[in-house]
Amino acid sequence: MVKATSGLWRRPRSLFEVVRDAETTEEIGGNLADFLDHVNWLAQQPSAAVRVAASLRTEPPLTGDAVQDAYLAAVAAHLAHRLRVRVPAWAEQKTRRLEHPWFALPDAWARATLLRDSPAAFRERNLFTTESALHRA
């Protein structure tokens, strides 16, 4: 959660805020989960596509972790495709793609499943994760 200027806590409303308001890799993960909850709420509102597109527009700062930077771009691209809006230009940059494949599950037996099930936006960035990587309860 992000601390608002009023001292109250709220969910990040953009991928930029996900990174800006985190001090550790773990906090980025928590903020990303909260952001996905925010997007799921937005998706139920009128003009959802416009509002989600706005939440993806501003490039989040690079974290210094190539996997995390590519993952954030994959999230942006996946959400943009899902809501049929333009993928933000920053998410297509070379710095947001991995040179070598990364697998969410390290076991060799899981690789075939990850290769098959990873959402397209993740595969395009050499990230292989479960199909439910962006699902929230």
Rosetta constraint file for C-alpha pairs under 8 A:
AtomPair CA 1 CA 9 HARMONIC 6.18 0.50
AtomPair CA 1 CA 10 HARMONIC 5.64 0.50
AtomPair CA 1 CA 11 HARMONIC 5.01 0.50
AtomPair CA 1 CA 12 HARMONIC 6.57 0.50
AtomPair CA 1 CA 30 HARMONIC 7.33 0.50
AtomPair CA 1 CA 31 HARMONIC 5.78 0.50
AtomPair CA 1 CA 34 HARMONIC 6.60 0.50
AtomPair CA 2 CA 9 HARMONIC 5.60 0.50
AtomPair CA 2 CA 10 HARMONIC 5.33 0.50
AtomPair CA 2 CA 11 HARMONIC 5.73 0.50
AtomPair CA 2 CA 12 HARMONIC 5.87 0.50
AtomPair CA 2 CA 17 HARMONIC 7.92 0.50
AtomPair CA 2 CA 21 HARMONIC 6.21 0.50
AtomPair CA 2 CA 31 HARMONIC 7.50 0.50
AtomPair CA 3 CA 7 HARMONIC 6.07 0.50
AtomPair CA 3 CA 8 HARMONIC 5.88 0.50
AtomPair CA 3 CA 9 HARMONIC 4.51 0.50
AtomPair CA 3 CA 10 HARMONIC 6.32 0.50
AtomPair CA 4 CA 8 HARMONIC 5.40 0.50
AtomPair CA 4 CA 9 HARMONIC 5.73 0.50
AtomPair CA 4 CA 10 HARMONIC 6.56 0.50
AtomPair CA 11 CA 31 HARMONIC 7.31 0.50
AtomPair CA 11 CA 34 HARMONIC 5.49 0.50
AtomPair CA 11 CA 35 HARMONIC 6.10 0.50
AtomPair CA 11 CA 38 HARMONIC 6.71 0.50
AtomPair CA 12 CA 17 HARMONIC 5.45 0.50
AtomPair CA 12 CA 18 HARMONIC 5.72 0.50
AtomPair CA 12 CA 31 HARMONIC 6.45 0.50
AtomPair CA 12 CA 32 HARMONIC 7.83 0.50
AtomPair CA 12 CA 34 HARMONIC 6.55 0.50
AtomPair CA 12 CA 35 HARMONIC 5.21 0.50
AtomPair CA 12 CA 38 HARMONIC 7.50 0.50
AtomPair CA 13 CA 17 HARMONIC 6.62 0.50
AtomPair CA 13 CA 18 HARMONIC 7.89 0.50
AtomPair CA 13 CA 35 HARMONIC 6.09 0.50
AtomPair CA 13 CA 38 HARMONIC 6.67 0.50
AtomPair CA 13 CA 55 HARMONIC 6.20 0.50
AtomPair CA 14 CA 18 HARMONIC 6.47 0.50
AtomPair CA 14 CA 35 HARMONIC 6.84 0.50
AtomPair CA 14 CA 54 HARMONIC 7.89 0.50
AtomPair CA 14 CA 55 HARMONIC 4.27 0.50
AtomPair CA 14 CA 56 HARMONIC 5.99 0.50
AtomPair CA 14 CA 58 HARMONIC 7.79 0.50
AtomPair CA 15 CA 19 HARMONIC 6.74 0.50
AtomPair CA 15 CA 32 HARMONIC 7.46 0.50
AtomPair CA 15 CA 35 HARMONIC 7.33 0.50
AtomPair CA 15 CA 55 HARMONIC 6.62 0.50
AtomPair CA 15 CA 56 HARMONIC 5.96 0.50
AtomPair CA 15 CA 58 HARMONIC 7.51 0.50
AtomPair CA 15 CA 59 HARMONIC 7.35 0.50
AtomPair CA 15 CA 60 HARMONIC 5.85 0.50
AtomPair CA 15 CA 72 HARMONIC 7.46 0.50
AtomPair CA 15 CA 76 HARMONIC 7.84 0.50
AtomPair CA 16 CA 20 HARMONIC 6.01 0.50
AtomPair CA 16 CA 56 HARMONIC 7.73 0.50
AtomPair CA 16 CA 58 HARMONIC 6.03 0.50
AtomPair CA 16 CA 59 HARMONIC 5.86 0.50
AtomPair CA 16 CA 60 HARMONIC 3.88 0.50
AtomPair CA 16 CA 61 HARMONIC 6.87 0.50
AtomPair CA 17 CA 21 HARMONIC 5.60 0.50
AtomPair CA 17 CA 60 HARMONIC 7.27 0.50
AtomPair CA 18 CA 22 HARMONIC 6.68 0.50
AtomPair CA 18 CA 28 HARMONIC 5.93 0.50
AtomPair CA 18 CA 31 HARMONIC 5.09 0.50
AtomPair CA 18 CA 32 HARMONIC 5.77 0.50
AtomPair CA 18 CA 35 HARMONIC 7.06 0.50
AtomPair CA 18 CA 60 HARMONIC 7.61 0.50
AtomPair CA 19 CA 28 HARMONIC 5.74 0.50
AtomPair CA 19 CA 31 HARMONIC 7.72 0.50
AtomPair CA 19 CA 60 HARMONIC 6.07 0.50
AtomPair CA 19 CA 61 HARMONIC 6.56 0.50
AtomPair CA 19 CA 63 HARMONIC 7.51 0.50
AtomPair CA 20 CA 60 HARMONIC 7.16 0.50
AtomPair CA 20 CA 61 HARMONIC 6.97 0.50
AtomPair CA 22 CA 27 HARMONIC 5.16 0.50
AtomPair CA 22 CA 28 HARMONIC 5.45 0.50
AtomPair CA 22 CA 31 HARMONIC 7.40 0.50
AtomPair CA 23 CA 27 HARMONIC 6.41 0.50
AtomPair CA 23 CA 28 HARMONIC 7.66 0.50
AtomPair CA 24 CA 28 HARMONIC 6.45 0.50
AtomPair CA 25 CA 29 HARMONIC 6.43 0.50
AtomPair CA 26 CA 30 HARMONIC 6.30 0.50
AtomPair CA 27 CA 31 HARMONIC 5.93 0.50
AtomPair CA 28 CA 32 HARMONIC 5.94 0.50
AtomPair CA 29 CA 33 HARMONIC 6.31 0.50
AtomPair CA 30 CA 34 HARMONIC 6.33 0.50
AtomPair CA 31 CA 35 HARMONIC 6.03 0.50
AtomPair CA 32 CA 36 HARMONIC 6.16 0.50
AtomPair CA 33 CA 37 HARMONIC 6.42 0.50
AtomPair CA 33 CA 136 HARMONIC 7.56 0.50
AtomPair CA 34 CA 38 HARMONIC 6.34 0.50
AtomPair CA 35 CA 39 HARMONIC 6.20 0.50
AtomPair CA 36 CA 40 HARMONIC 6.10 0.50
AtomPair CA 36 CA 134 HARMONIC 7.37 0.50
AtomPair CA 36 CA 136 HARMONIC 7.25 0.50
AtomPair CA 37 CA 41 HARMONIC 6.27 0.50
AtomPair CA 37 CA 136 HARMONIC 6.82 0.50
AtomPair CA 38 CA 42 HARMONIC 6.16 0.50
AtomPair CA 39 CA 43 HARMONIC 6.00 0.50
AtomPair CA 39 CA 52 HARMONIC 6.58 0.50
AtomPair CA 40 CA 44 HARMONIC 6.90 0.50
AtomPair CA 41 CA 45 HARMONIC 7.11 0.50
AtomPair CA 42 CA 48 HARMONIC 5.48 0.50
AtomPair CA 42 CA 51 HARMONIC 7.21 0.50
AtomPair CA 42 CA 52 HARMONIC 7.02 0.50
AtomPair CA 43 CA 48 HARMONIC 4.92 0.50
AtomPair CA 43 CA 49 HARMONIC 7.27 0.50
AtomPair CA 43 CA 52 HARMONIC 7.71 0.50
AtomPair CA 44 CA 48 HARMONIC 6.83 0.50
AtomPair CA 47 CA 51 HARMONIC 6.51 0.50
AtomPair CA 48 CA 52 HARMONIC 6.02 0.50
AtomPair CA 49 CA 53 HARMONIC 5.97 0.50
AtomPair CA 49 CA 83 HARMONIC 5.62 0.50
AtomPair CA 49 CA 84 HARMONIC 7.31 0.50
AtomPair CA 49 CA 85 HARMONIC 6.55 0.50
AtomPair CA 50 CA 54 HARMONIC 6.27 0.50
AtomPair CA 50 CA 85 HARMONIC 7.82 0.50
AtomPair CA 51 CA 55 HARMONIC 6.38 0.50
AtomPair CA 52 CA 56 HARMONIC 6.46 0.50
AtomPair CA 52 CA 79 HARMONIC 8.00 0.50
AtomPair CA 52 CA 80 HARMONIC 7.84 0.50
AtomPair CA 53 CA 57 HARMONIC 6.21 0.50
AtomPair CA 53 CA 80 HARMONIC 6.80 0.50
AtomPair CA 53 CA 85 HARMONIC 6.40 0.50
AtomPair CA 53 CA 86 HARMONIC 7.40 0.50
AtomPair CA 54 CA 58 HARMONIC 7.82 0.50
AtomPair CA 56 CA 76 HARMONIC 6.04 0.50
AtomPair CA 56 CA 88 HARMONIC 6.69 0.50
AtomPair CA 57 CA 88 HARMONIC 5.64 0.50
AtomPair CA 59 CA 90 HARMONIC 5.95 0.50
AtomPair CA 59 CA 91 HARMONIC 7.82 0.50
AtomPair CA 62 CA 69 HARMONIC 6.01 0.50
AtomPair CA 63 CA 68 HARMONIC 7.05 0.50
AtomPair CA 63 CA 69 HARMONIC 6.27 0.50
AtomPair CA 64 CA 69 HARMONIC 7.45 0.50
AtomPair CA 65 CA 69 HARMONIC 6.14 0.50
AtomPair CA 66 CA 70 HARMONIC 6.10 0.50
AtomPair CA 66 CA 95 HARMONIC 7.82 0.50
AtomPair CA 66 CA 96 HARMONIC 7.36 0.50
AtomPair CA 66 CA 97 HARMONIC 7.80 0.50
AtomPair CA 66 CA 98 HARMONIC 6.79 0.50
AtomPair CA 67 CA 71 HARMONIC 5.94 0.50
AtomPair CA 67 CA 98 HARMONIC 6.92 0.50
AtomPair CA 67 CA 102 HARMONIC 7.51 0.50
AtomPair CA 67 CA 127 HARMONIC 7.80 0.50
AtomPair CA 68 CA 72 HARMONIC 6.20 0.50
AtomPair CA 69 CA 73 HARMONIC 6.54 0.50
AtomPair CA 69 CA 95 HARMONIC 7.78 0.50
AtomPair CA 69 CA 96 HARMONIC 5.62 0.50
AtomPair CA 69 CA 97 HARMONIC 7.92 0.50
AtomPair CA 70 CA 74 HARMONIC 6.16 0.50
AtomPair CA 70 CA 95 HARMONIC 7.57 0.50
AtomPair CA 70 CA 96 HARMONIC 4.28 0.50
AtomPair CA 70 CA 97 HARMONIC 5.10 0.50
AtomPair CA 70 CA 98 HARMONIC 6.54 0.50
AtomPair CA 70 CA 125 HARMONIC 6.42 0.50
AtomPair CA 70 CA 127 HARMONIC 7.72 0.50
AtomPair CA 71 CA 75 HARMONIC 6.18 0.50
AtomPair CA 71 CA 96 HARMONIC 7.85 0.50
AtomPair CA 71 CA 122 HARMONIC 7.18 0.50
AtomPair CA 71 CA 125 HARMONIC 8.00 0.50
AtomPair CA 71 CA 127 HARMONIC 7.27 0.50
AtomPair CA 72 CA 76 HARMONIC 6.31 0.50
AtomPair CA 72 CA 91 HARMONIC 7.91 0.50
AtomPair CA 73 CA 77 HARMONIC 6.16 0.50
AtomPair CA 73 CA 90 HARMONIC 7.57 0.50
AtomPair CA 73 CA 91 HARMONIC 4.41 0.50
AtomPair CA 73 CA 92 HARMONIC 7.37 0.50
AtomPair CA 73 CA 96 HARMONIC 6.03 0.50
AtomPair CA 74 CA 78 HARMONIC 5.90 0.50
AtomPair CA 74 CA 91 HARMONIC 7.12 0.50
AtomPair CA 74 CA 121 HARMONIC 5.09 0.50
AtomPair CA 74 CA 122 HARMONIC 5.08 0.50
AtomPair CA 74 CA 125 HARMONIC 6.89 0.50
AtomPair CA 75 CA 79 HARMONIC 6.09 0.50
AtomPair CA 75 CA 121 HARMONIC 7.46 0.50
AtomPair CA 75 CA 122 HARMONIC 7.75 0.50
AtomPair CA 75 CA 134 HARMONIC 7.84 0.50
AtomPair CA 76 CA 80 HARMONIC 6.07 0.50
AtomPair CA 76 CA 87 HARMONIC 6.89 0.50
AtomPair CA 76 CA 88 HARMONIC 7.31 0.50
AtomPair CA 76 CA 91 HARMONIC 6.70 0.50
AtomPair CA 77 CA 81 HARMONIC 6.11 0.50
AtomPair CA 77 CA 87 HARMONIC 5.24 0.50
AtomPair CA 77 CA 88 HARMONIC 7.35 0.50
AtomPair CA 77 CA 91 HARMONIC 6.66 0.50
AtomPair CA 77 CA 121 HARMONIC 5.77 0.50
AtomPair CA 78 CA 82 HARMONIC 6.09 0.50
AtomPair CA 78 CA 119 HARMONIC 7.51 0.50
AtomPair CA 78 CA 120 HARMONIC 7.63 0.50
AtomPair CA 78 CA 121 HARMONIC 5.33 0.50
AtomPair CA 78 CA 122 HARMONIC 7.76 0.50
AtomPair CA 79 CA 83 HARMONIC 6.21 0.50
AtomPair CA 80 CA 84 HARMONIC 5.75 0.50
AtomPair CA 80 CA 85 HARMONIC 4.94 0.50
AtomPair CA 80 CA 86 HARMONIC 6.01 0.50
AtomPair CA 80 CA 87 HARMONIC 5.36 0.50
AtomPair CA 81 CA 85 HARMONIC 6.28 0.50
AtomPair CA 81 CA 86 HARMONIC 7.50 0.50
AtomPair CA 81 CA 87 HARMONIC 7.18 0.50
AtomPair CA 87 CA 91 HARMONIC 6.93 0.50
AtomPair CA 87 CA 92 HARMONIC 7.81 0.50
AtomPair CA 88 CA 92 HARMONIC 7.27 0.50
AtomPair CA 89 CA 93 HARMONIC 6.99 0.50
AtomPair CA 90 CA 96 HARMONIC 7.82 0.50
AtomPair CA 91 CA 96 HARMONIC 6.21 0.50
AtomPair CA 92 CA 96 HARMONIC 6.73 0.50
AtomPair CA 92 CA 97 HARMONIC 7.91 0.50
AtomPair CA 93 CA 97 HARMONIC 7.21 0.50
AtomPair CA 96 CA 125 HARMONIC 7.29 0.50
AtomPair CA 97 CA 124 HARMONIC 7.85 0.50
AtomPair CA 97 CA 125 HARMONIC 4.53 0.50
AtomPair CA 97 CA 126 HARMONIC 6.73 0.50
AtomPair CA 98 CA 102 HARMONIC 7.79 0.50
AtomPair CA 98 CA 125 HARMONIC 5.79 0.50
AtomPair CA 98 CA 126 HARMONIC 5.52 0.50
AtomPair CA 98 CA 127 HARMONIC 7.42 0.50
AtomPair CA 99 CA 126 HARMONIC 7.21 0.50
AtomPair CA 100 CA 126 HARMONIC 6.55 0.50
AtomPair CA 101 CA 126 HARMONIC 4.73 0.50
AtomPair CA 101 CA 127 HARMONIC 6.01 0.50
AtomPair CA 101 CA 128 HARMONIC 7.29 0.50
AtomPair CA 102 CA 126 HARMONIC 6.32 0.50
AtomPair CA 102 CA 127 HARMONIC 5.09 0.50
AtomPair CA 102 CA 128 HARMONIC 6.03 0.50
AtomPair CA 103 CA 111 HARMONIC 7.01 0.50
AtomPair CA 103 CA 114 HARMONIC 7.27 0.50
AtomPair CA 103 CA 127 HARMONIC 6.30 0.50
AtomPair CA 103 CA 128 HARMONIC 4.81 0.50
AtomPair CA 103 CA 129 HARMONIC 6.18 0.50
AtomPair CA 104 CA 114 HARMONIC 7.93 0.50
AtomPair CA 104 CA 127 HARMONIC 7.80 0.50
AtomPair CA 104 CA 128 HARMONIC 6.13 0.50
AtomPair CA 104 CA 129 HARMONIC 4.99 0.50
AtomPair CA 104 CA 130 HARMONIC 7.49 0.50
AtomPair CA 105 CA 110 HARMONIC 6.38 0.50
AtomPair CA 105 CA 111 HARMONIC 7.34 0.50
AtomPair CA 105 CA 129 HARMONIC 7.39 0.50
AtomPair CA 106 CA 110 HARMONIC 7.41 0.50
AtomPair CA 106 CA 111 HARMONIC 7.78 0.50
AtomPair CA 107 CA 111 HARMONIC 6.96 0.50
AtomPair CA 110 CA 114 HARMONIC 6.25 0.50
AtomPair CA 111 CA 115 HARMONIC 5.96 0.50
AtomPair CA 112 CA 116 HARMONIC 6.22 0.50
AtomPair CA 113 CA 117 HARMONIC 5.93 0.50
AtomPair CA 113 CA 130 HARMONIC 7.99 0.50
AtomPair CA 114 CA 118 HARMONIC 5.55 0.50
AtomPair CA 114 CA 128 HARMONIC 5.36 0.50
AtomPair CA 114 CA 129 HARMONIC 5.43 0.50
AtomPair CA 114 CA 130 HARMONIC 5.81 0.50
AtomPair CA 114 CA 131 HARMONIC 7.91 0.50
AtomPair CA 115 CA 123 HARMONIC 7.71 0.50
AtomPair CA 115 CA 128 HARMONIC 6.01 0.50
AtomPair CA 115 CA 129 HARMONIC 7.90 0.50
AtomPair CA 117 CA 129 HARMONIC 7.38 0.50
AtomPair CA 117 CA 130 HARMONIC 6.02 0.50
AtomPair CA 117 CA 131 HARMONIC 5.14 0.50
AtomPair CA 118 CA 122 HARMONIC 6.31 0.50
AtomPair CA 118 CA 123 HARMONIC 6.13 0.50
AtomPair CA 118 CA 127 HARMONIC 7.76 0.50
AtomPair CA 118 CA 128 HARMONIC 5.37 0.50
AtomPair CA 118 CA 129 HARMONIC 5.16 0.50
AtomPair CA 118 CA 130 HARMONIC 5.53 0.50
AtomPair CA 118 CA 131 HARMONIC 5.20 0.50
AtomPair CA 119 CA 123 HARMONIC 6.40 0.50
AtomPair CA 119 CA 129 HARMONIC 7.85 0.50
AtomPair CA 119 CA 130 HARMONIC 7.98 0.50
AtomPair CA 119 CA 131 HARMONIC 6.06 0.50
AtomPair CA 120 CA 124 HARMONIC 6.04 0.50
AtomPair CA 121 CA 125 HARMONIC 6.76 0.50
AtomPair CA 122 CA 126 HARMONIC 6.44 0.50
AtomPair CA 122 CA 127 HARMONIC 4.96 0.50
AtomPair CA 122 CA 128 HARMONIC 6.40 0.50
AtomPair CA 122 CA 129 HARMONIC 7.57 0.50
AtomPair CA 123 CA 127 HARMONIC 5.28 0.50
AtomPair CA 123 CA 128 HARMONIC 5.96 0.50
AtomPair CA 129 CA 133 HARMONIC 6.51 0.50
